[in-house]
Amino acid sequence: MEDKEINISYETLFELLRREKNRDELQLINEEFFQSVIDYLTETEIRIEKFKQKTDLQSIDEKSKVEKQATNVRKIIHELYDRREKKIIDMAINKARTTSNIVDVSNLINEEKKLFEEFVSLIQQGRNSILLKLLSKELPHFEIKKVEEINEQNKEENEKENQMVRFISAVPKFVGPELEVYGPFEPEDMASLPKKMANILVKKGRAEFMGE
């Protein structure tokens, strides 16, 4: 552990928190952030233990400083998480309410993306099971489903609604309604696409329905 390079410091953590506090949008952090924090906290604990083994005044003073910094770092990490969590929840609410694909998730690291998807799924289920039923004069019934179950259900429904097309001209890659990426496609390529997207491509003369 002592020979391992620590890629984060008190100053960098403080700067990350400052940016997260002062800007409305979620800030970009390195994908290795979590591991870097663990390495930093572990190295700090090792330093404190070393100082505990010494009884001279300088070592006692240094131990006190390191302990105080360790406490402050934990507070920074806690507040940083709280602020990112709130932004992720706000993003999920926006996504669930509007079904918009404009929500920018590029600054989410992997574990946060999973959290975001769970939030979106939960909020959408709540709106469908409570709000929409109430507006339809039905008693609300809320039952939580896992994201995997919903994705599988959506996949099955989409497959039923898909349309096979043959491309007439080249089409660059594009993003579908569920943030899925299609393409790029070349002339004579075939693909099964959601009917709405297939209709748009056919109307623009970029593709034709199979069998026609």
Contacts in CASP RR format, 6 or more apart in sequence:
PFRMAT RR
TARGET T0000
AUTHOR 0000-0000-0000
METHOD contacts of the structure
MODEL  1
MEDKEINISYETLFELLRREKNRDELQLINEEFFQSVIDYLTETEIRIEK
FKQKTDLQSIDEKSKVEKQATNVRKIIHELYDRREKKIIDMAINKARTTS
NIVDVSNLINEEKKLFEEFVSLIQQGRNSILLKLLSKELPHFEIKKVEEI
NEQNKEENEKENQMVRFISAVPKFVGPELEVYGPFEPEDMASLPKKMANI
LVKKGRAEFMGE
1 39 0 8 1.000
1 42 0 8 1.000
1 43 0 8 1.000
1 46 0 8 1.000
2 43 0 8 1.000
2 46 0 8 1.000
4 39 0 8 1.000
4 43 0 8 1.000
6 36 0 8 1.000
6 39 0 8 1.000
6 40 0 8 1.000
6 43 0 8 1.000
7 30 0 8 1.000
7 32 0 8 1.000
7 36 0 8 1.000
7 39 0 8 1.000
8 33 0 8 1.000
8 36 0 8 1.000
8 37 0 8 1.000
8 39 0 8 1.000
8 40 0 8 1.000
9 40 0 8 1.000
10 69 0 8 1.000
10 72 0 8 1.000
10 73 0 8 1.000
10 76 0 8 1.000
13 37 0 8 1.000
13 40 0 8 1.000
13 73 0 8 1.000
13 76 0 8 1.000
13 77 0 8 1.000
13 80 0 8 1.000
14 76 0 8 1.000
16 27 0 8 1.000
16 29 0 8 1.000
16 80 0 8 1.000
17 76 0 8 1.000
17 79 0 8 1.000
17 80 0 8 1.000
17 83 0 8 1.000
19 27 0 8 1.000
20 26 0 8 1.000
20 27 0 8 1.000
20 80 0 8 1.000
20 83 0 8 1.000
20 84 0 8 1.000
20 87 0 8 1.000
21 83 0 8 1.000
25 87 0 8 1.000
25 104 0 8 1.000
25 107 0 8 1.000
26 84 0 8 1.000
26 87 0 8 1.000
26 88 0 8 1.000
26 91 0 8 1.000
26 107 0 8 1.000
26 108 0 8 1.000
27 107 0 8 1.000
28 106 0 8 1.000
28 107 0 8 1.000
29 107 0 8 1.000
29 109 0 8 1.000
30 36 0 8 1.000
30 109 0 8 1.000
31 109 0 8 1.000
31 110 0 8 1.000
33 109 0 8 1.000
34 109 0 8 1.000
34 111 0 8 1.000
37 77 0 8 1.000
40 73 0 8 1.000
41 70 0 8 1.000
41 73 0 8 1.000
41 74 0 8 1.000
44 66 0 8 1.000
44 69 0 8 1.000
44 70 0 8 1.000
44 73 0 8 1.000
45 70 0 8 1.000
47 66 0 8 1.000
48 63 0 8 1.000
48 66 0 8 1.000
48 67 0 8 1.000
48 70 0 8 1.000
51 59 0 8 1.000
51 60 0 8 1.000
51 62 0 8 1.000
51 63 0 8 1.000
51 66 0 8 1.000
52 63 0 8 1.000
54 60 0 8 1.000
84 112 0 8 1.000
85 115 0 8 1.000
88 108 0 8 1.000
88 112 0 8 1.000
88 115 0 8 1.000
88 116 0 8 1.000
88 119 0 8 1.000
89 119 0 8 1.000
91 103 0 8 1.000
91 105 0 8 1.000
91 116 0 8 1.000
92 116 0 8 1.000
92 119 0 8 1.000
92 120 0 8 1.000
92 123 0 8 1.000
93 119 0 8 1.000
93 123 0 8 1.000
94 100 0 8 1.000
94 103 0 8 1.000
95 103 0 8 1.000
95 120 0 8 1.000
96 119 0 8 1.000
96 120 0 8 1.000
96 123 0 8 1.000
96 124 0 8 1.000
96 127 0 8 1.000
97 123 0 8 1.000
97 127 0 8 1.000
99 177 0 8 1.000
101 175 0 8 1.000
101 176 0 8 1.000
101 177 0 8 1.000
101 179 0 8 1.000
105 113 0 8 1.000
105 116 0 8 1.000
108 116 0 8 1.000
117 147 0 8 1.000
118 147 0 8 1.000
121 145 0 8 1.000
121 146 0 8 1.000
121 147 0 8 1.000
121 150 0 8 1.000
122 144 0 8 1.000
125 142 0 8 1.000
125 143 0 8 1.000
125 144 0 8 1.000
125 145 0 8 1.000
125 150 0 8 1.000
126 142 0 8 1.000
129 140 0 8 1.000
129 141 0 8 1.000
129 142 0 8 1.000
129 143 0 8 1.000
130 140 0 8 1.000
130 142 0 8 1.000
131 140 0 8 1.000
133 139 0 8 1.000
133 140 0 8 1.000
133 141 0 8 1.000
134 140 0 8 1.000
154 178 0 8 1.000
158 194 0 8 1.000
159 192 0 8 1.000
161 194 0 8 1.000
161 195 0 8 1.000
162 192 0 8 1.000
162 193 0 8 1.000
162 194 0 8 1.000
162 195 0 8 1.000
162 198 0 8 1.000
163 192 0 8 1.000
163 193 0 8 1.000
163 194 0 8 1.000
163 195 0 8 1.000
163 198 0 8 1.000
163 199 0 8 1.000
163 209 0 8 1.000
164 190 0 8 1.000
164 191 0 8 1.000
164 192 0 8 1.000
164 209 0 8 1.000
164 210 0 8 1.000
165 190 0 8 1.000
165 191 0 8 1.000
165 192 0 8 1.000
165 193 0 8 1.000
165 198 0 8 1.000
165 201 0 8 1.000
165 202 0 8 1.000
165 207 0 8 1.000
165 208 0 8 1.000
165 209 0 8 1.000
165 210 0 8 1.000
166 188 0 8 1.000
166 189 0 8 1.000
166 190 0 8 1.000
166 207 0 8 1.000
166 208 0 8 1.000
166 210 0 8 1.000
167 185 0 8 1.000
167 186 0 8 1.000
167 187 0 8 1.000
167 188 0 8 1.000
167 189 0 8 1.000
167 190 0 8 1.000
167 191 0 8 1.000
167 201 0 8 1.000
167 206 0 8 1.000
167 207 0 8 1.000
168 187 0 8 1.000
168 205 0 8 1.000
168 206 0 8 1.000
168 207 0 8 1.000
168 208 0 8 1.000
169 187 0 8 1.000
169 205 0 8 1.000
169 206 0 8 1.000
170 184 0 8 1.000
170 185 0 8 1.000
170 186 0 8 1.000
170 187 0 8 1.000
171 183 0 8 1.000
171 184 0 8 1.000
171 185 0 8 1.000
171 201 0 8 1.000
171 206 0 8 1.000
171 207 0 8 1.000
172 183 0 8 1.000
172 184 0 8 1.000
173 181 0 8 1.000
173 182 0 8 1.000
173 183 0 8 1.000
173 184 0 8 1.000
174 181 0 8 1.000
174 182 0 8 1.000
174 183 0 8 1.000
175 181 0 8 1.000
175 182 0 8 1.000
176 182 0 8 1.000
176 194 0 8 1.000
176 197 0 8 1.000
177 194 0 8 1.000
177 196 0 8 1.000
177 197 0 8 1.000
182 191 0 8 1.000
182 193 0 8 1.000
182 197 0 8 1.000
183 191 0 8 1.000
185 191 0 8 1.000
190 210 0 8 1.000
193 201 0 8 1.000
198 207 0 8 1.000
198 209 0 8 1.000
201 207 0 8 1.000
202 208 0 8 1.000
202 209 0 8 1.000
END
